[in-house]
């Protein structure tokens, strides 16, 4: 009897194990269907920081490995020549401003009075010259003087009359004041001087190098005393916000992803640790699978690049580090713009 029961028990156990295995396999497949696993590398943006000017470097305030904040002063140039240039342009602008003010103010009352007096003196001189000519002309008719004297008197009277008319015109010009074209030219010259002053001030401001974003100084390329220029980087700054995992998805899975979907990122350096993230970008064009990416697909197949933004508050992720992104497919896209909590 016992011999008959043993095969039955073995069969029951076998069926139970098979059922458990089938249940585990189906459950595992369902779990795999609920998430998409993508492979790639951690990517960090780098910025080559350079001065927007050509001067000797005076100070270097940070070194390699230092964490810097946006707007932090990193280095300065020698500013002696730049300050003198600002002072020169400021003085020239001030001089040109006074020229414009003088033209806009017009003639002073004293200048008008002087011009009026000159015109009156010229009138009196012209009248006197005319009377002298009339007397000389009468004496010529009476044969008391030669005709040449009358001719000389006529010429002197004509010259005096011309000077009188010139004095009258000068008085009108003084009363009218400067021409509007001269005022416009002076105003344009002032604008040019102010623009040159702004350029000099900008050059002086460019003598200070500030961090454009939060990051870590990756390289300190130049030192105090080196000649800086826009073509010579001073620092290499690794931007720590945002950091993303550059992963790749096959065309068959492309429709499952949408920007804003949450994701978990893992690395070999920190086994078992998951970094919170979200999909921030899906490439509109396909490319061949990069050789550095380990996937189960054939390497020659076409894939699409996906950027999974990652929270890296403890600064553990490094550029080029292999990464795995696990994207739950039943979570949907997050509403609004995802962001990492500030530590």
KASUL-V946393 format. One record per residue. N is the residue number from 0. RES is the residue in three letters. D_FIRST is the distance of its C-alpha to the first C-alpha in Angstrom with 1 decimal. Layout:
n-><N:N>
res-><RES:RES>
d_first-><D_FIRST:D_FIRST>
This chain:
n-><0:1:2:3:4:5:6:7:8:9:10:11:12:13:14:15:16:17:18:19:20:21:22:23:24:25:26:27:28:29:30:31:32:33:34:35:36:37:38:39:40:41:42:43:44:45:46:47:48:49:50:51:52:53:54:55:56:57:58:59:60:61:62:63:64:65:66:67:68:69:70:71:72:73:74:75:76:77:78:79:80:81:82:83:84:85:86:87:88:89:90:91:92:93:94:95:96:97:98:99:100:101:102:103:104:105:106:107:108:109:110:111:112:113:114:115:116:117:118:119:120:121:122:123:124:125:126:127:128:129:130:131:132:133:134:135:136:137:138:139:140:141:142:143:144:145:146:147:148:149:150:151:152:153:154:155:156:157:158:159:160:161:162:163:164:165:166:167:168:169:170:171:172:173:174:175:176:177:178:179:180:181:182:183:184:185:186:187:188:189:190:191:192:193:194:195:196:197:198:199:200:201:202:203:204:205:206:207:208:209:210:211:212:213:214:215:216:217:218:219:220:221:222:223:224:225:226:227:228:229:230:231:232:233:234:235:236:237:238:239:240:241:242:243:244:245:246:247:248:249:250:251:252:253:254:255:256:257:258:259:260:261:262:263:264:265:266:267:268:269:270:271:272:273:274:275:276:277:278:279:280:281:282:283:284:285:286:287:288:289:290:291:292:293:294:295:296:297:298:299:300:301:302:303:304:305:306:307:308:309:310:311:312:313:314:315:316:317:318:319:320:321:322:323:324:325:326:327:328:329:330:331:332:333:334:335:336:337:338:339:340:341:342>
res-><UNK:UNK:UNK:UNK:UNK:UNK:UNK:UNK:UNK:UNK:UNK:UNK:UNK:UNK:UNK:UNK:UNK:UNK:UNK:UNK:UNK:UNK:UNK:UNK:UNK:UNK:UNK:UNK:UNK:UNK:UNK:UNK:UNK:UNK:UNK:UNK:UNK:UNK:UNK:UNK:UNK:UNK:UNK:UNK:UNK:UNK:UNK:UNK:UNK:UNK:UNK:UNK:UNK:UNK:UNK:UNK:UNK:UNK:UNK:UNK:UNK:UNK:UNK:UNK:UNK:UNK:UNK:UNK:UNK:UNK:UNK:UNK:UNK:UNK:UNK:UNK:UNK:UNK:UNK:UNK:UNK:UNK:UNK:UNK:UNK:UNK:UNK:UNK:UNK:UNK:UNK:UNK:UNK:UNK:UNK:UNK:UNK:UNK:UNK:UNK:UNK:UNK:UNK:UNK:UNK:UNK:UNK:UNK:UNK:UNK:UNK:UNK:UNK:UNK:UNK:UNK:UNK:UNK:UNK:UNK:UNK:UNK:UNK:UNK:UNK:UNK:UNK:UNK:UNK:UNK:UNK:UNK:UNK:UNK:UNK:UNK:UNK:UNK:UNK:UNK:UNK:UNK:UNK:UNK:UNK:UNK:UNK:UNK:UNK:UNK:UNK:UNK:UNK:UNK:UNK:UNK:UNK:UNK:UNK:UNK:UNK:UNK:UNK:UNK:UNK:UNK:UNK:UNK:UNK:UNK:UNK:UNK:UNK:UNK:UNK:UNK:UNK:UNK:UNK:UNK:UNK:UNK:UNK:UNK:UNK:UNK:UNK:UNK:UNK:UNK:UNK:UNK:UNK:UNK:UNK:UNK:UNK:UNK:UNK:UNK:UNK:UNK:UNK:UNK:UNK:UNK:UNK:UNK:UNK:UNK:UNK:UNK:UNK:UNK:UNK:UNK:UNK:UNK:UNK:UNK:UNK:UNK:UNK:UNK:UNK:UNK:UNK:UNK:UNK:UNK:UNK:UNK:UNK:UNK:UNK:UNK:UNK:UNK:UNK:UNK:UNK:UNK:UNK:UNK:UNK:UNK:UNK:UNK:UNK:UNK:UNK:UNK:UNK:UNK:UNK:UNK:UNK:UNK:UNK:UNK:UNK:UNK:UNK:UNK:UNK:UNK:UNK:UNK:UNK:UNK:UNK:UNK:UNK:UNK:UNK:UNK:UNK:UNK:UNK:UNK:UNK:UNK:UNK:UNK:UNK:UNK:UNK:UNK:UNK:UNK:UNK:UNK:UNK:UNK:UNK:UNK:UNK:UNK:UNK:UNK:UNK:UNK:UNK:UNK:UNK:UNK:UNK:UNK:UNK:UNK:UNK:UNK:UNK:UNK:UNK:UNK:UNK:UNK:UNK:UNK:UNK:UNK:UNK:UNK:UNK:UNK:UNK:UNK:UNK:UNK:UNK:UNK:UNK:UNK:UNK:UNK:UNK:UNK:UNK:UNK:UNK:UNK:UNK>
d_first-><0.0:3.7:5.3:5.3:6.5:9.0:11.0:11.4:12.7:14.9:16.3:17.1:18.9:20.7:21.9:23.0:25.0:26.5:27.6:29.1:30.9:32.2:33.4:35.0:36.7:38.0:39.2:40.9:42.6:43.7:45.1:46.9:48.3:49.7:51.7:53.9:54.2:57.5:58.9:62.4:64.7:66.6:70.2:73.2:76.7:79.6:83.2:86.1:88.7:92.3:95.7:97.7:100.8:102.3:103.3:102.4:99.3:100.3:97.1:93.3:91.5:87.8:85.8:82.6:79.5:81.4:80.0:82.8:83.2:84.9:88.6:88.7:91.7:90.7:93.9:97.7:100.6:104.1:106.0:109.7:110.7:108.7:110.3:113.8:112.9:111.9:115.2:117.2:115.7:116.0:119.7:120.4:118.6:120.8:124.0:123.1:122.3:125.8:127.3:125.6:126.6:130.3:130.3:128.7:131.2:134.1:137.6:138.8:141.8:143.9:143.2:144.3:147.5:148.4:148.0:150.1:152.8:152.8:153.2:156.1:157.8:157.5:159.0:161.9:162.5:162.4:165.0:167.2:167.0:167.9:171.0:172.1:171.9:174.0:176.6:176.7:177.0:180.0:181.7:181.2:182.9:185.8:185.9:185.4:182.2:180.9:178.3:175.8:175.5:174.7:172.0:170.5:170.4:168.7:166.0:165.5:165.2:162.6:160.5:160.7:159.6:156.6:155.6:155.8:153.5:151.0:151.1:150.4:147.4:146.1:146.4:144.4:141.6:141.5:141.3:138.5:136.4:134.0:132.8:129.3:128.3:129.1:127.0:124.1:124.4:124.4:121.4:119.5:120.5:119.1:115.8:115.7:116.4:113.7:111.2:112.2:111.7:108.2:107.3:108.6:106.6:103.4:104.0:104.3:101.2:99.3:100.1:97.1:93.6:90.9:87.1:86.4:82.8:80.4:79.1:79.1:81.8:80.2:83.4:86.9:88.9:92.6:94.4:97.5:100.6:98.9:100.5:98.3:98.4:96.3:95.0:93.8:90.7:90.8:87.2:83.9:82.1:78.3:77.7:74.7:74.7:73.1:70.6:68.3:65.4:66.5:63.3:62.8:60.9:60.1:61.7:58.4:58.0:61.7:61.5:59.0:61.5:64.5:67.1:66.3:62.5:61.0:59.4:57.9:59.1:57.4:58.6:57.3:59.8:58.2:54.4:52.8:56.2:57.1:60.7:61.5:63.4:64.3:65.3:69.0:69.9:68.4:70.4:71.9:71.8:69.2:69.2:67.3:64.6:66.2:64.9:64.3:61.7:58.1:56.3:53.4:55.9:58.1:61.2:63.6:62.5:64.8:64.1:66.0:67.1:66.0:67.4:65.2:67.4:65.9:66.7:67.7:69.0:68.1:69.7:66.6:66.7:68.9:70.3:68.2:65.0:61.9:60.4:57.6:58.1:55.3:56.5:54.5:55.0:54.4:57.1:60.1:63.6:65.0:68.1:71.3:71.9:69.2:70.4:69.2:69.7:72.6:71.6>
